[in-house]
């Protein structure tokens, strides 16, 4: 029971988190871009510091190597001049300088590797940031379209007004003709009061109609039973 309840709670929390992330997706994307920009600026600052160290190590290495070359030349001159004491002292100094140069050369090599690696990382991150900004623009455009569609559906009320209008039209079309109803009522009343009985019997061939009809006139025309003006 507790395990099932715990699973349901975790599922509900995950669902709420997904809904919250979807609702604020654009804001989250913009925040991540700002964070990435901050990291990029920090990385560029680190790169600038490392480049400065690289240049400093190179200058110091150049100075040490220059001193080595100078002392070697002086030691050779001292040996040629019979000053072995000065030559020996210069040789000791050259040995120390060569050891220092070796250390500085190794340090410079490590700095160069780190600078090169950091440059590649910054370049890759820069390209990814460009893609990320373009993706954010596309996401904002899509979200605007979604909001517009949502507002349109809300405005139309899910076609409720149209459905209601169609139902009203159908009701009107289904209603009986009041004129026809009045005619039927008059006919019914005539039948009940026997007012129309003579006409109905005349139509059946029993007797004459009380009133002349268009059909009677047509019948007389056919039999030429129409009085002339002279008559």
C-alpha positions as CSV (number, residue, x, y, z in Angstrom):
1,X,0.0,0.0,0.0
2,X,2.7,2.4,1.0
3,X,4.8,1.5,-2.0
4,X,1.9,2.1,-4.3
5,X,1.1,5.4,-2.6
6,X,4.8,6.5,-2.9
7,X,4.8,5.6,-6.6
8,X,1.6,7.6,-7.2
9,X,3.1,10.6,-5.4
10,X,6.3,10.5,-7.4
11,X,4.3,10.2,-10.6
12,X,2.1,13.1,-9.7
13,X,5.2,15.2,-8.8
14,X,6.8,14.3,-12.1
15,X,3.6,15.2,-14.0
16,X,3.4,18.6,-12.2
17,X,7.1,19.2,-12.9
18,X,6.7,18.4,-16.6
19,X,3.6,20.7,-16.8
20,X,5.5,23.5,-15.0
21,X,8.5,23.0,-17.3
22,X,6.3,23.1,-20.4
23,X,4.4,26.2,-19.2
24,X,7.7,28.1,-18.5
25,X,9.8,26.5,-21.2
26,X,10.7,29.8,-22.9
27,X,11.7,31.4,-19.6
28,X,13.8,28.3,-18.7
29,X,15.5,28.4,-22.1
30,X,16.4,32.1,-21.7
31,X,17.7,31.4,-18.2
32,X,19.9,28.6,-19.4
33,X,21.2,30.8,-22.2
34,X,22.1,33.5,-19.6
35,X,23.8,30.8,-17.5
36,X,25.8,29.6,-20.5
37,X,26.7,33.2,-21.3
38,X,28.0,33.6,-17.8
39,X,30.1,30.4,-18.0
40,X,31.4,31.5,-21.4
41,X,32.5,34.9,-20.0
42,X,34.2,33.1,-17.1
43,X,35.9,30.7,-19.5
44,X,37.1,33.6,-21.6
45,X,38.5,35.3,-18.4
46,X,40.3,32.1,-17.5
47,X,41.7,31.9,-21.1
48,X,42.9,35.4,-20.9
49,X,44.7,34.7,-17.6
50,X,46.3,31.5,-19.0
51,X,47.4,33.3,-22.2
52,X,49.1,36.0,-20.0
53,X,50.8,33.2,-18.0
54,X,51.9,31.6,-21.3
55,X,53.4,34.8,-22.5
56,X,55.1,35.4,-19.2
57,X,56.6,31.9,-19.2
58,X,57.8,32.4,-22.7
59,X,59.4,35.7,-21.9
60,X,61.1,34.3,-18.9
61,X,62.3,31.2,-20.9
62,X,63.7,33.5,-23.6
63,X,65.5,35.5,-20.9
64,X,67.0,32.4,-19.3
65,X,68.1,31.0,-22.7
66,X,69.6,34.4,-23.6
67,X,71.6,34.4,-20.4
68,X,72.8,30.9,-21.0
69,X,74.0,31.8,-24.5
70,X,75.8,34.9,-23.1
71,X,77.5,33.0,-20.2
72,X,78.5,30.2,-22.6
73,X,80.2,32.8,-24.8
74,X,81.9,34.4,-21.8
75,X,83.0,31.0,-20.4
76,X,84.6,30.1,-23.8
77,X,86.4,33.4,-23.9
78,X,87.5,32.9,-20.3
79,X,88.9,29.5,-21.1
80,X,90.7,30.9,-24.1
81,X,92.0,33.7,-21.9
82,X,93.4,31.4,-19.3
83,X,90.9,32.2,-16.7
84,X,89.7,28.8,-15.8
85,X,88.3,30.0,-12.5
86,X,85.9,32.3,-14.3
87,X,85.2,29.7,-16.9
88,X,84.2,27.2,-14.1
89,X,82.0,29.7,-12.4
90,X,80.3,30.5,-15.6
91,X,79.8,26.8,-16.4
92,X,78.1,26.3,-13.0
93,X,75.8,29.3,-13.7
94,X,75.0,27.9,-17.2
95,X,74.1,24.5,-15.7
96,X,71.7,26.1,-13.3
97,X,70.2,28.2,-16.1
98,X,69.8,25.2,-18.3
99,X,67.9,23.3,-15.5
100,X,65.7,26.4,-15.0
101,X,65.1,26.6,-18.7
102,X,64.1,22.9,-18.8
103,X,61.6,23.5,-16.0
104,X,60.2,26.6,-17.6
105,X,60.0,24.8,-21.0
106,X,57.9,22.0,-19.4
107,X,55.7,24.6,-17.6
108,X,55.2,26.5,-20.9
109,X,54.4,23.3,-22.7
110,X,51.7,22.4,-20.1
111,X,50.2,26.0,-20.3
112,X,50.2,25.8,-24.1
113,X,48.3,22.5,-24.0
114,X,45.7,23.9,-21.6
115,X,45.3,27.1,-23.6
116,X,44.8,25.1,-26.8
117,X,42.2,22.9,-25.1
118,X,40.4,25.8,-23.6
119,X,40.3,27.6,-26.9
120,X,38.7,24.6,-28.6
121,X,36.2,24.3,-25.8
122,X,35.3,28.0,-26.0
123,X,34.9,27.8,-29.8
124,X,32.6,24.7,-29.5
125,X,30.6,26.4,-26.8
126,X,30.3,29.5,-28.9
127,X,28.9,27.5,-31.8
128,X,26.5,25.7,-29.5
129,X,25.3,29.0,-28.0
130,X,24.6,30.3,-31.5
131,X,22.5,27.2,-32.2
132,X,20.9,27.5,-28.8
133,X,19.9,31.1,-29.5
134,X,18.5,30.2,-32.9
135,X,16.5,27.4,-31.3
136,X,15.2,29.7,-28.6
137,X,14.0,32.1,-31.4
138,X,12.2,29.2,-33.1
139,X,10.7,28.1,-29.8
140,X,9.4,31.6,-29.0
141,X,7.8,31.7,-32.5
142,X,6.1,28.4,-32.0
143,X,4.9,29.3,-28.5
144,X,3.4,32.6,-29.9
145,X,1.6,30.5,-32.6
146,X,0.3,28.2,-29.9
147,X,-0.9,31.1,-27.7
148,X,-2.7,32.6,-30.7
149,X,-4.4,29.4,-31.5
150,X,-5.4,29.0,-27.9
151,X,-6.8,32.5,-27.8
152,X,-8.7,31.8,-31.1
153,X,-10.2,28.6,-29.7
154,X,-11.2,30.5,-26.5
155,X,-12.7,33.3,-28.6
156,X,-14.8,31.0,-30.7
157,X,-15.9,29.1,-27.6
158,X,-15.3,25.8,-29.2
159,X,-18.0,26.5,-31.8
160,X,-20.7,26.8,-29.2
161,X,-22.2,29.9,-30.7
162,X,-22.3,28.3,-34.2
163,X,-23.8,25.2,-32.8
164,X,-26.5,27.2,-31.0
165,X,-27.3,29.2,-34.2
166,X,-27.6,26.0,-36.2
167,X,-30.0,24.6,-33.6
168,X,-32.2,27.7,-33.7
169,X,-32.4,27.6,-37.5
170,X,-33.4,23.9,-37.3
171,X,-36.1,24.7,-34.8
172,X,-37.5,27.5,-37.0
173,X,-37.5,25.2,-40.1
174,X,-39.3,22.4,-38.1
175,X,-42.1,24.7,-37.0
176,X,-45.5,24.3,-38.7
177,X,-46.8,27.0,-41.0
178,X,-49.3,29.1,-39.0
179,X,-51.3,29.9,-42.2
180,X,-51.7,26.3,-43.0
181,X,-52.8,25.6,-39.5
182,X,-55.5,28.4,-39.9
183,X,-56.7,26.9,-43.1
184,X,-57.0,23.5,-41.5
185,X,-58.9,25.0,-38.6
186,X,-61.3,26.7,-40.9
187,X,-61.9,23.5,-42.9
188,X,-62.4,21.6,-39.7
189,X,-64.9,24.2,-38.4
190,X,-66.8,24.2,-41.7
191,X,-67.1,20.4,-41.7
192,X,-68.4,20.5,-38.1
193,X,-70.9,23.2,-38.9
194,X,-71.9,21.6,-42.3
195,X,-71.2,24.9,-44.1
196,X,-69.1,23.2,-46.6
197,X,-71.3,20.2,-47.1
198,X,-73.2,21.5,-50.2
199,X,-69.9,22.3,-51.9
200,X,-68.4,18.9,-51.0
201,X,-71.6,17.1,-52.4
202,X,-71.4,19.2,-55.5
203,X,-67.8,18.2,-56.0
204,X,-69.0,14.6,-55.7
205,X,-71.6,15.2,-58.5
206,X,-74.7,15.7,-56.4
207,X,-76.3,19.1,-57.1
208,X,-74.8,22.5,-58.0
209,X,-72.3,24.5,-56.1
210,X,-73.5,27.5,-54.3
211,X,-70.7,29.7,-55.8
212,X,-69.3,29.8,-59.3
213,X,-65.7,28.7,-59.5
214,X,-62.9,29.0,-62.1
215,X,-63.5,25.4,-63.0
216,X,-67.2,26.2,-63.8
217,X,-66.1,29.0,-66.1
218,X,-63.6,26.8,-68.0
219,X,-66.3,24.2,-68.4
220,X,-68.6,26.7,-70.0
221,X,-65.9,27.9,-72.3
222,X,-65.4,24.4,-73.5
223,X,-69.1,24.0,-74.3
224,X,-69.4,27.6,-75.8
225,X,-72.0,28.3,-73.1
226,X,-70.9,31.9,-72.6
227,X,-73.4,34.7,-73.4
228,X,-72.1,37.3,-75.9
229,X,-72.4,41.0,-75.5
230,X,-75.2,41.2,-78.0
231,X,-77.2,38.7,-75.9
